[in-house]
Each structure stands twice: as structure tokens, then as C-alpha cells.
Amino acid sequence: MDRSENGSESGLKLAEDIVPIGEFKAHLSERLRELRARRRPLVVTQNGRATAVVLSPEAFDRLTYQARFVQAVSRGLEQADAGEVMDHDEVFRRVEAQLGKPTRTKRR
């Protein structure tokens, strides 16, 4: 998630990104509004230990998309290692069987 050194999606800034639960509760609305602008997670602590990480919806979507992508690539690599592959012509035959042959459009 590290993108730049100016704070945008970079690593945690300890003074800004880790907050005790009491302070988090006292300033909840403000902290939630800041999430999108900060583009970094907020770590909430309880008794000196991290107990929660709060993300903006966009950051959560990015993380889940990345996880699904990595999982799909891993699954594909496992299938390739197991010899579960098909050649180009077979792929097109299957696609055409499901969707039909592509229609050509006239160019002007």
C-alpha cells in the first residue's frame, strides 16, 4: 500500500495514526471524516495494545480487490503447475460454444 513519501498511502505515522480508544470515542465523527483525506488506516488501541484498524470504504475495497486478484492468480498458477491448461484454439472453441461466434461490424 506504500505509494509515496508524502504520507499518501504510506506507512503509519505513529503520532497521527495510532489513537487510544477513549480519544477515538471522544472524537469519532472527526476521525471518521479524516479517513478519506488521510488515505491511511487508523489503529485504535486499548490498554496499550492494538485492538482495531479503521479503514475508509475505498481502502477496504482496494484491499479486498487485491486479495481476490492474488487468489485468482495463485489458483491459475496452481492449475498450470498441475497441467490443467488448454491451448489458444480450445479456449476460443469453448468461448464460441458458450457465446456464439463474434459478429463483425463494418468499418466506415
C-alpha atoms as one frame of an Amber mdcrd trajectory, in Angstrom:
protein
   0.000   0.000   0.000   3.018   2.312   0.161   2.625   4.847  -2.608   4.728
   7.891  -1.778   6.814   9.506   0.902   4.442  12.467   1.390   2.054  10.461
   3.548  -0.389   9.414   0.861  -0.977   5.715   1.406   2.395   5.400   3.062
   3.232   3.571   6.256   1.756   4.555   9.573   2.662   7.873  11.137   2.788
   6.923  14.806   1.829  10.349  16.152  -1.227  10.583  13.867  -2.339   7.042
  13.081  -2.452   5.315  16.456  -5.079   6.504  18.908  -6.313   5.200  22.269
  -9.920   4.025  22.269 -11.018   6.802  24.665  -9.744   9.503  22.322 -11.226
   7.669  19.344 -14.661   7.599  21.003 -14.428  11.240  22.073 -13.599  12.395
  18.528 -15.320   9.666  16.494 -17.032  11.890  13.908 -13.855  13.883  13.274
 -11.685  10.760  12.984 -14.094   9.127  10.534 -14.215  12.265   8.362 -10.404
  12.319   8.245 -10.062   8.742   6.968 -10.667   9.521   3.295  -8.361  12.541
   3.249  -5.558  10.761   5.109  -5.618   7.655   2.930  -4.043   5.687   5.770
  -5.607   3.313   8.297  -6.215   4.365  11.871  -5.088   1.963  14.592  -7.185
   2.026  17.772  -5.547   0.810  20.966  -6.977  -0.462  24.225  -4.764  -0.893
  27.263  -1.744  -0.053  25.105  -2.402  -2.798  22.545  -3.805  -2.532  19.036
  -7.424  -3.703  19.061  -8.840  -2.403  15.770  -7.869  -0.936  12.437 -10.285
   1.519  10.835 -10.206   1.979   7.047 -12.112   4.134   4.596 -14.541   2.205
   2.387 -12.273   2.890  -0.602  -9.234   1.446   1.171 -11.241  -1.612   2.198
 -12.429  -2.115  -1.401  -8.834  -1.813  -2.667  -7.597  -4.396  -0.178 -10.357
  -6.893  -0.925  -9.881  -6.451  -4.688  -6.148  -7.045  -4.322  -6.765 -10.150
  -2.205  -9.203 -11.576  -4.795  -6.731 -10.830  -7.598  -3.838 -12.535  -5.793
  -6.086 -15.521  -5.017  -7.118 -15.830  -8.694  -3.508 -15.636  -9.894  -2.439
 -18.230  -7.318  -5.258 -20.534  -8.384  -4.222 -20.127 -12.036  -0.589 -20.892
 -11.240  -1.608 -23.990  -9.287  -3.711 -25.157 -12.248  -0.819 -24.554 -14.633
   1.566 -26.479 -12.353  -0.940 -29.358 -12.275  -1.071 -29.398 -16.073  -4.655
 -28.118 -16.155  -4.130 -25.864 -19.146  -5.636 -25.551 -22.614  -4.290 -24.106
 -25.807  -5.476 -20.954 -27.516  -7.701 -22.748 -30.038  -9.506 -24.711 -27.296
 -10.202 -21.519 -25.372 -11.779 -19.931 -28.451 -13.832 -23.063 -29.193 -15.243
 -23.004 -25.665 -15.980 -19.292 -25.745 -17.729 -19.595 -29.092 -19.721 -22.593
 -27.832 -20.978 -20.524 -24.888 -21.372 -17.117 -26.521 -21.570 -17.841 -30.230
 -19.268 -16.603 -32.933 -18.405 -12.928 -32.795 -20.150 -10.736 -35.359 -18.055
  -8.422 -37.445 -19.004  -4.823 -37.779 -18.387  -2.852 -40.959 -15.758  -0.165
 -40.755 -16.567   3.172 -42.303
